[in-house]
Amino acid sequence: MREKKTHLYLDGKERRLLLHSLVELKNQLIRQGRYTDPVDELIFRVMNAPAKRMKIEYI
């Protein structure tokens, strides 16, 4: 069975916060001597994700 994909829509501030948090997590894992490849993959995916313009209407 195929895994379900999840899409996140982030603005610039949220994206920076997500990247900062992932880098902090990676640093903690390095200090603990643990495996960091999954976090590296997430950082790579967030950095290379395409930007999509959307119109948001506030009600």
Biopython code that builds the backbone (N, CA, C, O; Angstrom):
import numpy as np
from Bio.PDB.StructureBuilder import StructureBuilder

atoms = [
    (1, "MET", "N", (0.843, -1.178, 0.000)),
    (1, "MET", "CA", (0.000, 0.000, 0.000)),
    (1, "MET", "C", (0.889, 1.242, 0.000)),
    (1, "MET", "O", (1.919, 1.281, 0.674)),
    (2, "ARG", "N", (0.489, 2.231, -0.746)),
    (2, "ARG", "CA", (1.239, 3.463, -0.854)),
    (2, "ARG", "C", (1.048, 4.352, 0.360)),
    (2, "ARG", "O", (-0.043, 4.421, 0.928)),
    (3, "GLU", "N", (2.123, 5.037, 0.758)),
    (3, "GLU", "CA", (2.010, 5.951, 1.889)),
    (3, "GLU", "C", (1.273, 7.217, 1.485)),
    (3, "GLU", "O", (1.389, 7.675, 0.349)),
    (4, "LYS", "N", (0.527, 7.771, 2.402)),
    (4, "LYS", "CA", (-0.214, 8.990, 2.144)),
    (4, "LYS", "C", (0.744, 10.182, 2.227)),
    (4, "LYS", "O", (1.519, 10.299, 3.176)),
    (5, "LYS", "N", (0.684, 11.063, 1.224)),
    (5, "LYS", "CA", (1.527, 12.256, 1.223)),
    (5, "LYS", "C", (0.825, 13.374, 1.971)),
    (5, "LYS", "O", (-0.398, 13.505, 1.918)),
    (6, "THR", "N", (1.611, 14.173, 2.666)),
    (6, "THR", "CA", (1.098, 15.323, 3.377)),
    (6, "THR", "C", (1.783, 16.566, 2.843)),
    (6, "THR", "O", (3.003, 16.579, 2.682)),
    (7, "HIS", "N", (1.023, 17.600, 2.568)),
    (7, "HIS", "CA", (1.561, 18.843, 2.049)),
    (7, "HIS", "C", (1.448, 19.914, 3.125)),
    (7, "HIS", "O", (0.417, 20.043, 3.785)),
    (8, "LEU", "N", (2.516, 20.676, 3.290)),
    (8, "LEU", "CA", (2.512, 21.798, 4.218)),
    (8, "LEU", "C", (2.594, 23.090, 3.418)),
    (8, "LEU", "O", (3.371, 23.186, 2.468)),
    (9, "TYR", "N", (1.817, 24.059, 3.790)),
    (9, "TYR", "CA", (1.879, 25.371, 3.164)),
    (9, "TYR", "C", (2.374, 26.338, 4.224)),
    (9, "TYR", "O", (1.684, 26.611, 5.206)),
    (10, "LEU", "N", (3.588, 26.857, 4.013)),
    (10, "LEU", "CA", (4.235, 27.720, 4.993)),
    (10, "LEU", "C", (4.570, 29.067, 4.369)),
    (10, "LEU", "O", (4.888, 29.154, 3.183)),
    (11, "ASP", "N", (4.494, 30.116, 5.180)),
    (11, "ASP", "CA", (4.990, 31.398, 4.693)),
    (11, "ASP", "C", (6.484, 31.483, 5.029)),
    (11, "ASP", "O", (7.040, 30.555, 5.616)),
    (12, "GLY", "N", (7.117, 32.562, 4.669)),
    (12, "GLY", "CA", (8.563, 32.698, 4.847)),
    (12, "GLY", "C", (8.999, 32.574, 6.293)),
    (12, "GLY", "O", (10.004, 31.928, 6.588)),
    (13, "LYS", "N", (8.254, 33.187, 7.194)),
    (13, "LYS", "CA", (8.603, 33.148, 8.615)),
    (13, "LYS", "C", (8.490, 31.730, 9.172)),
    (13, "LYS", "O", (9.363, 31.280, 9.915)),
    (14, "GLU", "N", (7.430, 31.037, 8.819)),
    (14, "GLU", "CA", (7.235, 29.655, 9.289)),
    (14, "GLU", "C", (8.310, 28.726, 8.728)),
    (14, "GLU", "O", (8.781, 27.820, 9.416)),
    (15, "ARG", "N", (8.691, 28.958, 7.480)),
    (15, "ARG", "CA", (9.728, 28.128, 6.862)),
    (15, "ARG", "C", (11.073, 28.314, 7.566)),
    (15, "ARG", "O", (11.776, 27.341, 7.838)),
    (16, "ARG", "N", (11.430, 29.577, 7.862)),
    (16, "ARG", "CA", (12.679, 29.846, 8.595)),
    (16, "ARG", "C", (12.651, 29.199, 9.976)),
    (16, "ARG", "O", (13.648, 28.625, 10.414)),
    (17, "LEU", "N", (11.516, 29.289, 10.660)),
    (17, "LEU", "CA", (11.384, 28.689, 11.984)),
    (17, "LEU", "C", (11.526, 27.172, 11.912)),
    (17, "LEU", "O", (12.174, 26.569, 12.767)),
    (18, "LEU", "N", (10.923, 26.549, 10.896)),
    (18, "LEU", "CA", (11.032, 25.104, 10.710)),
    (18, "LEU", "C", (12.481, 24.697, 10.451)),
    (18, "LEU", "O", (12.970, 23.739, 11.048)),
    (19, "LEU", "N", (13.173, 25.418, 9.565)),
    (19, "LEU", "CA", (14.577, 25.100, 9.275)),
    (19, "LEU", "C", (15.452, 25.282, 10.513)),
    (19, "LEU", "O", (16.319, 24.454, 10.791)),
    (20, "HIS", "N", (15.225, 26.362, 11.253)),
    (20, "HIS", "CA", (15.995, 26.604, 12.481)),
    (20, "HIS", "C", (15.775, 25.470, 13.485)),
    (20, "HIS", "O", (16.726, 25.001, 14.111)),
    (21, "SER", "N", (14.543, 25.036, 13.636)),
    (21, "SER", "CA", (14.227, 23.948, 14.566)),
    (21, "SER", "C", (14.875, 22.636, 14.140)),
    (21, "SER", "O", (15.376, 21.888, 14.980)),
    (22, "LEU", "N", (14.866, 22.353, 12.834)),
    (22, "LEU", "CA", (15.493, 21.125, 12.346)),
    (22, "LEU", "C", (17.008, 21.142, 12.549)),
    (22, "LEU", "O", (17.604, 20.117, 12.881)),
    (23, "VAL", "N", (17.628, 22.307, 12.348)),
    (23, "VAL", "CA", (19.075, 22.414, 12.572)),
    (23, "VAL", "C", (19.395, 22.229, 14.055)),
    (23, "VAL", "O", (20.380, 21.577, 14.402)),
    (24, "GLU", "N", (18.567, 22.802, 14.926)),
    (24, "GLU", "CA", (18.769, 22.611, 16.370)),
    (24, "GLU", "C", (18.622, 21.142, 16.754)),
    (24, "GLU", "O", (19.403, 20.635, 17.559)),
    (25, "LEU", "N", (17.635, 20.456, 16.191)),
    (25, "LEU", "CA", (17.450, 19.028, 16.451)),
    (25, "LEU", "C", (18.670, 18.243, 15.982)),
    (25, "LEU", "O", (19.144, 17.343, 16.675)),
    (26, "LYS", "N", (19.172, 18.591, 14.803)),
    (26, "LYS", "CA", (20.357, 17.911, 14.283)),
    (26, "LYS", "C", (21.549, 18.119, 15.215)),
    (26, "LYS", "O", (22.295, 17.179, 15.487)),
    (27, "ASN", "N", (21.730, 19.334, 15.700)),
    (27, "ASN", "CA", (22.837, 19.608, 16.621)),
    (27, "ASN", "C", (22.706, 18.809, 17.917)),
    (27, "ASN", "O", (23.706, 18.319, 18.443)),
    (28, "GLN", "N", (21.497, 18.674, 18.431)),
    (28, "GLN", "CA", (21.274, 17.868, 19.638)),
    (28, "GLN", "C", (21.621, 16.405, 19.390)),
    (28, "GLN", "O", (22.251, 15.761, 20.229)),
    (29, "LEU", "N", (21.214, 15.884, 18.244)),
    (29, "LEU", "CA", (21.509, 14.492, 17.911)),
    (29, "LEU", "C", (23.008, 14.270, 17.755)),
    (29, "LEU", "O", (23.528, 13.235, 18.173)),
    (30, "ILE", "N", (23.707, 15.230, 17.157)),
    (30, "ILE", "CA", (25.159, 15.115, 17.016)),
    (30, "ILE", "C", (25.822, 15.093, 18.390)),
    (30, "ILE", "O", (26.729, 14.296, 18.629)),
    (31, "ARG", "N", (25.373, 15.966, 19.297)),
    (31, "ARG", "CA", (25.924, 15.992, 20.663)),
    (31, "ARG", "C", (25.707, 14.662, 21.386)),
    (31, "ARG", "O", (26.540, 14.237, 22.187)),
    (32, "GLN", "N", (24.580, 14.013, 21.093)),
    (32, "GLN", "CA", (24.271, 12.730, 21.730)),
    (32, "GLN", "C", (24.924, 11.558, 21.006)),
    (32, "GLN", "O", (24.858, 10.423, 21.478)),
    (33, "GLY", "N", (25.550, 11.824, 19.870)),
    (33, "GLY", "CA", (26.198, 10.768, 19.101)),
    (33, "GLY", "C", (25.206, 9.872, 18.381)),
    (33, "GLY", "O", (25.478, 8.693, 18.158)),
    (34, "ARG", "N", (24.057, 10.426, 18.016)),
    (34, "ARG", "CA", (23.020, 9.642, 17.350)),
    (34, "ARG", "C", (22.994, 9.899, 15.853)),
    (34, "ARG", "O", (23.660, 10.808, 15.358)),
    (35, "TYR", "N", (22.244, 9.114, 15.157)),
    (35, "TYR", "CA", (22.093, 9.099, 13.709)),
    (35, "TYR", "C", (21.312, 10.333, 13.251)),
    (35, "TYR", "O", (20.241, 10.601, 13.796)),
    (36, "THR", "N", (21.813, 11.103, 12.260)),
    (36, "THR", "CA", (21.155, 12.343, 11.831)),
    (36, "THR", "C", (20.637, 12.326, 10.393)),
    (36, "THR", "O", (20.120, 13.342, 9.928)),
    (37, "ASP", "N", (20.755, 11.230, 9.685)),
    (37, "ASP", "CA", (20.359, 11.203, 8.278)),
    (37, "ASP", "C", (18.888, 11.557, 8.033)),
    (37, "ASP", "O", (18.616, 12.276, 7.071)),
    (38, "PRO", "N", (17.929, 11.103, 8.833)),
    (38, "PRO", "CA", (16.533, 11.502, 8.574)),
    (38, "PRO", "C", (16.320, 13.016, 8.703)),
    (38, "PRO", "O", (15.561, 13.609, 7.936)),
    (39, "VAL", "N", (16.992, 13.633, 9.673)),
    (39, "VAL", "CA", (16.859, 15.079, 9.845)),
    (39, "VAL", "C", (17.527, 15.804, 8.678)),
    (39, "VAL", "O", (17.013, 16.814, 8.197)),
    (40, "ASP", "N", (18.672, 15.290, 8.224)),
    (40, "ASP", "CA", (19.342, 15.866, 7.057)),
    (40, "ASP", "C", (18.429, 15.826, 5.835)),
    (40, "ASP", "O", (18.365, 16.788, 5.069)),
    (41, "GLU", "N", (17.731, 14.723, 5.658)),
    (41, "GLU", "CA", (16.816, 14.587, 4.521)),
    (41, "GLU", "C", (15.675, 15.595, 4.604)),
    (41, "GLU", "O", (15.290, 16.182, 3.593)),
    (42, "LEU", "N", (15.131, 15.800, 5.808)),
    (42, "LEU", "CA", (14.057, 16.782, 5.982)),
    (42, "LEU", "C", (14.548, 18.198, 5.705)),
    (42, "LEU", "O", (13.850, 18.982, 5.063)),
    (43, "ILE", "N", (15.742, 18.531, 6.185)),
    (43, "ILE", "CA", (16.310, 19.854, 5.926)),
    (43, "ILE", "C", (16.462, 20.058, 4.424)),
    (43, "ILE", "O", (16.119, 21.119, 3.902)),
    (44, "PHE", "N", (16.974, 19.051, 3.732)),
    (44, "PHE", "CA", (17.150, 19.127, 2.287)),
    (44, "PHE", "C", (15.809, 19.321, 1.579)),
    (44, "PHE", "O", (15.709, 20.130, 0.656)),
    (45, "ARG", "N", (14.789, 18.594, 1.998)),
    (45, "ARG", "CA", (13.469, 18.697, 1.361)),
    (45, "ARG", "C", (12.836, 20.065, 1.582)),
    (45, "ARG", "O", (12.233, 20.630, 0.670)),
    (46, "VAL", "N", (12.974, 20.598, 2.794)),
    (46, "VAL", "CA", (12.389, 21.915, 3.079)),
    (46, "VAL", "C", (13.113, 22.996, 2.287)),
    (46, "VAL", "O", (12.474, 23.901, 1.750)),
    (47, "MET", "N", (14.428, 22.915, 2.209)),
    (47, "MET", "CA", (15.198, 23.930, 1.488)),
    (47, "MET", "C", (14.912, 23.905, -0.010)),
    (47, "MET", "O", (14.927, 24.952, -0.656)),
    (48, "ASN", "N", (14.652, 22.732, -0.569)),
    (48, "ASN", "CA", (14.449, 22.597, -2.008)),
    (48, "ASN", "C", (12.983, 22.515, -2.419)),
    (48, "ASN", "O", (12.679, 22.245, -3.580)),
    (49, "ALA", "N", (12.091, 22.741, -1.493)),
    (49, "ALA", "CA", (10.662, 22.681, -1.813)),
    (49, "ALA", "C", (10.276, 23.868, -2.694)),
    (49, "ALA", "O", (10.732, 24.988, -2.461)),
    (50, "PRO", "N", (9.445, 23.630, -3.697)),
    (50, "PRO", "CA", (9.038, 24.734, -4.567)),
    (50, "PRO", "C", (8.103, 25.697, -3.834)),
    (50, "PRO", "O", (7.317, 25.297, -2.976)),
    (51, "ALA", "N", (8.211, 26.960, -4.194)),
    (51, "ALA", "CA", (7.323, 27.971, -3.620)),
    (51, "ALA", "C", (6.056, 28.033, -4.462)),
    (51, "ALA", "O", (6.114, 28.059, -5.691)),
    (52, "LYS", "N", (4.937, 28.055, -3.801)),
    (52, "LYS", "CA", (3.659, 28.117, -4.501)),
    (52, "LYS", "C", (2.894, 29.333, -3.986)),
    (52, "LYS", "O", (2.660, 29.473, -2.785)),
    (53, "ARG", "N", (2.517, 30.192, -4.895)),
    (53, "ARG", "CA", (1.774, 31.390, -4.506)),
    (53, "ARG", "C", (0.297, 31.038, -4.363)),
    (53, "ARG", "O", (-0.296, 30.375, -5.213)),
    (54, "MET", "N", (-0.271, 31.507, -3.259)),
    (54, "MET", "CA", (-1.677, 31.245, -3.005)),
    (54, "MET", "C", (-2.340, 32.531, -2.527)),
    (54, "MET", "O", (-1.725, 33.336, -1.827)),
    (55, "LYS", "N", (-3.564, 32.711, -2.902)),
    (55, "LYS", "CA", (-4.328, 33.850, -2.417)),
    (55, "LYS", "C", (-5.138, 33.392, -1.213)),
    (55, "LYS", "O", (-5.880, 32.412, -1.277)),
    (56, "ILE", "N", (-4.979, 34.117, -0.127)),
    (56, "ILE", "CA", (-5.690, 33.775, 1.105)),
    (56, "ILE", "C", (-6.659, 34.880, 1.423)),
    (56, "ILE", "O", (-6.284, 36.051, 1.480)),
    (57, "GLU", "N", (-7.909, 34.513, 1.632)),
    (57, "GLU", "CA", (-8.937, 35.482, 1.979)),
    (57, "GLU", "C", (-9.298, 35.307, 3.458)),
    (57, "GLU", "O", (-9.614, 34.206, 3.907)),
    (58, "TYR", "N", (-9.246, 36.395, 4.188)),
    (58, "TYR", "CA", (-9.626, 36.366, 5.604)),
    (58, "TYR", "C", (-11.071, 36.793, 5.725)),
    (58, "TYR", "O", (-11.488, 37.812, 5.173)),
    (59, "ILE", "N", (-11.827, 35.997, 6.457)),
    (59, "ILE", "CA", (-13.256, 36.297, 6.617)),
    (59, "ILE", "C", (-13.507, 36.871, 7.984)),
    (59, "ILE", "O", (-14.648, 37.192, 8.319)),
]
sb = StructureBuilder()
sb.init_structure("model")
sb.init_model(0)
sb.init_chain("A")
sb.init_seg("    ")
for serial, (resi, resn, name, xyz) in enumerate(atoms, 1):
    if name == "N":
        sb.init_residue(resn, " ", resi, " ")
    sb.init_atom(name, np.array(xyz, "f"), 0.0, 1.0, " ", f" {name:<3s}", serial, name[0])
structure = sb.get_structure()
